[in-house]
Amino acid sequence: MPTCRGPIPTRIRSSPTRGGQGVRVAARKECSVVDEHETGAELPGSNPLWQKFWARAQGALQRSDVIKAEYWLLAAAGVASERCPALMPVTTRRLAYLYRKSDRLEEAERLYRVLGDAEALADVLEEKGDLAAAEAVLQDVVTRQGTTAPSRVRAKATLQLARLYHHAGRYVEAQDTYQRAIATFEPADGPWGPVEALGALALAYQDQGRYREAEEMLCKAARRKQGAGIAESWSETAHLAELCELQGRLDEAEGHYLRCMSLLEDAQKVFLPRYLHALARLAEARGAYDEAEGLYQEALDSWVGNRTPLRLDVARVLARAARDAEALSAYEGAFQDAGFEHVAETVRAAACQSFALLCRRQDRPAQADSLEHQAEALMQAWEQAPLAEHPDQARALDRLAAWLRAQDCNTLADRVETRCQTMRARHPGRPRYPLASL
């Protein structure tokens, strides 16, 4: 370990690290912090000793070794404080990043206040659940600093404020603020700010079930990108496909999913099975069961993770195609899978209902009764379990209800939609941790 001649500055000295806590991988885009100079080599006033400590801290971060990363960053801060003050901001920002990723939010908040980074500070305050303080920080940039802050800074703060309202379920304020952010960006700021705001506004409309308006916002974003000569994005195309699917426009949804798959680059091919599954879902909804089975099997062959849900999809589509012997075998195999217990309760309940219908056709009343009781028990367990109340969760429930209706599980879909509507009516806040997809 190094020895530092200079003392560690009091304003960034840390409390003892909580041993063994790894760096938490955050899903939220806003939680991603990237330094402009990753190596620090080109920073003004760079120092060989500081570079040595910085490189070791970066290596520790890549290994998720929080304790060593903190140690080397504090050592680098000591060198920067004594020998090259110009390096203090980048060092402090990286240390704040470490604390934030480690869920040490009080320490991250303190450093972001030192840096005067309103955007990161507001995000940390929101993660802590202090929405009023986060709103005050952003309002200060948007209003009180409005005469001095550059347009891009004010626009980004306005966009973040809109997201804050969105996550809190304050949809009317969110929509107005998103629109204000779009208007605040100037042509010199480039197209990305308005495009990002339009995409976020689309999600706000989607969270309220206003799918047509959400689609209009995505189309506006696409036109702005096209006007700026920016290539089409596969993720935005997939979002457009999802909106068409939610509105029952299956042919349009299929076209968008196919377009999305054609836009995937080599590094993004991991998403291909997801979109094969989406195409299978659309084929099944149209009654093209043989086509759906082939697509489900193709997705299953390349699926990474628990494959039981896809095995259930194959069994269900075989049953709907009246290929009962194959369907019985497929259901029995899927229900015996080790991964079956790790499938969401609602998906298992739908599988039980579909399997029960097949058993009744095959004159197996006792097995059908047992499966129906199992489905009801699973749904009751799901209804009693708490859900993270967040717009992402509402979107997931929308997709789940649509999927259940496509499986002719209308009673289950009604129960999911009821819970979704109840959640939206409660003006939810944002959970600390990112949501897992249903």
PyMOL commands that set and color helices and strands:
alter all, ss='L'
color gray80, all
select helices_A, chain A and resi 10-12+29-31+48-62+66-83+85-101+105-115+118-128+131-144+151-167+171-184+187-189+192-207+211-227+234-246+250-263+266-285+289-302+308-320+324-335+338-342+345-361+365-384+391-406+410-424
alter helices_A, ss='H'
color red, helices_A
deselect
rebuild
show_as cartoon
